[in-house]
Amino acid sequence: MLLAVETSGTQGSIAIFDGHTLHFERILSTVGTRHAQTLPAEVADALIACHLKPSDIRAVAVSIGPGSFTGLRVGLTFAKTFAWLNDAKLVAVDTLRAIAQQVPQEIEFVTTIVDAQRSEFFAATYRWNSEIGLRCAIDDVRLATIDNLPQAYPVVGPPCRKLAIAAPDRFQVLDESLWQPHAFNVGRIGLHMLERQEFSDPDTLEPVYIRVSYAEEKRVLR
C-alpha cells in the first residue's frame, strides 16, 4: 500500500494505492495554510475507511515543491513522521511533474508553472514518455517571468489565470481542470520511483523552495 500526500497549493489531497490501483482519494477539507489542522485526522479517517492500519502503508509519496512554503512544510513533516513511525519507504515527488502528469498524453510537451510571487513563476517543461506512461522533465526548474516564459508549448499550473489575463494572446493555456496538483498523480509518479528504488531519507529530506520566502529575505536584510 502507498499513501500519497499533496499539500503544495491551496487545494490539498491524499490518495491510497493498492499496488498500481487507486484504492482511495480525497480532497482535504481545509485550504491553504490550514492543512496542518486536519491532515493527520483525514489520513486516519482514510485508513479507517479502507480498513487499514498505519503499518499497512509500506510507502509514502509526498509532493516536495516548488510551491507554498507553509503547505510544503506541512505535507513533508507529516510524510516524514508517518514513514519513520511505520518503517515505510519515502519518495519525494516533483510538484511541477505531478501537475504536468494530468495533461493528456496526446499533448507531447507541456510547460508547468507555479506562483513564485513578485510577478515570477517557477517553471519546467515535461515530455510524455510512452514507455513508462509518465511525463519526464526535459529541463531544470527555473524562475521565469511572463516576458521570458517559453511560448513553444502549452502551459498548465495554478497561476494560469494570471497568465491568461496578463498575456491573453501569447500563451496556449490548458483547461483549468488541469491546473491544480493532485495526490493521485503524486502517487502514480511515486510508484514508479519506488520501482526504481529512488527513496529519500526522512532525516534529511527538505522541500524544494528554489529560493527563500520574501519574509525570510526581509529578516536577513534586517
PEBEL-V275462 format. One record per helix or strand of 3 or more residues. SS is the DSSP state (a for helix, b for strand). FROM is the first residue (numbers start at 1). TO is the last residue. If there is no record, write none. Layout:
ss;from;to
SS;FROM;TO
SS;FROM;TO
This chain:
ss;from;to
b;2;6
b;11;18
b;21;31
a;32;49
a;54;56
b;59;63
a;69;85
b;89;93
a;95;100
b;109;117
b;120;129
b;134;137
b;142;144
b;154;156
a;160;166
a;176;178
a;183;195
a;214;221
